[in-house]
Amino acid sequence: MIASPPRTVRIGSRKSQLALVQTHWVQSELQKAFPGHTFEVHTMSTQGDKILDVALAKIGDKGLFTKELEVGMLNGDIDFAVHSLKDLPTRLPEGLMLGCVTEREDPADALVVHEKHQDKQLDTLPEGAVIGTSSLRRLAQLRHHYPHLAFKDVRGNLNTRLAKLDAGEYDALILAVAGLKRLGMGDRIHQNIPSDVSLHAVGQGALGIECRTEDPEILSVLKVLEHTPTAQRCYAERAFLRELEGGCQVPIGVHTVIEGDTLTLTGLVASLDGQTLIKDTVSGAPDTAEQLGIDLAHRLKEQGAQAVLDEIFATIQRG
C-alpha cells in the first residue's frame, strides 16, 4: 500500500466535461481508499481539444488527446493521468506505462436520434438520413450494413454534438454508450447497436490510468482501482491494435467477452467505403490476453487486412 508520510498526489486530466467526470470519480475512489492523502486534479488542454474544425483522421492521432498530459508526467508536474482508454495509444512514451484499467462501462456504440425519428431504429431510418460520426471505425461498418444512409463528420464535445442533432443538422448520431451514461445522459440512448453491426473501439468504456514506470508508490495506489477481467479484455484488444499498427482513427473494431476461464476476442478491419470487412475470432485463457490479440492480428493479416490498412493510410495522407 501507499507509503507514509501522507503526500499530495496530482492527477492529470483533460478539461472536457466527460474527462472531468471520469477523473473526479478516480479522485473520489482513491480518496476513500487513502484518506490520509490529498488527491488534486490538474487540468490541461490537449491538441485534440483545441482543433475542432478538422476531421480527426486528418490531424493524425498519435497522442492526440494524451501528449500534453504525458509531458506533464515526465516533467514531474503530475503523478498520473486519467484517460478514456480508447484515446490512449498502444505504444506509450519511454518512462510511462498503463498502470491501471478500471471496470468497464458498456462498450457498445449508441444510436441517438432527432425527435422526428423516435419511432425508428438504425435499420428503419429512411434513405438519405444524415448520420453524424467522427469515427472511421463506425463509419466503415455502418456504410457496409446501411449503404442507403448518408454520413457526415461531427466534432465537438457531447453537448455540442447533441445540440447540432436537436437543431436538425443531423437525423441521428452514433456515440459511445459509456460516455452518455457517465454524463447522466443515458436517456438519450435510443438504441444500443449490436456487435454484429458495429464492433466497438479498442478499450471503449474503460478508463486507463497512465503513470511513470519508475514510481512504484503511485502504481500501488492505482492498483486498488484495477478490474482484472476488464484489464485482460483490454490488454487483448490493445495487443491486437498494436500488432496491426492501427491508431484510433483506423477502422478497426473489437469485441471481447470472458466466460468462465475463456477469453474470446473478435476483431475486424474494414475499408473506408465499407465494402471490405475482414473479421475473425480467437479464444484462450484470460492470462494469455496479449498473445491472443497478437494471434488474431496475424490471422487478419493473412486474410488481407494489411493491404486494407495500407490503402487507408495512403488515403488519409492524400487528404
Helices and strands as residue ranges (DSSP letters): E 8-14, H 17-33, E 38-44, H 47-50, H 56-59, H 67-74, E 80-84, G 85-87, E 96-101, E 109-113, G 115-117, G 122-124, E 130-132, H 136-145, E 150-152, H 158-166, E 172-176, H 177-182, G 186-188, E 191-192, E 207-212, H 216-222, G 223-225, H 228-244, E 252-259, E 262-270, E 277-284, G 286-288, H 289-302, H 305-318
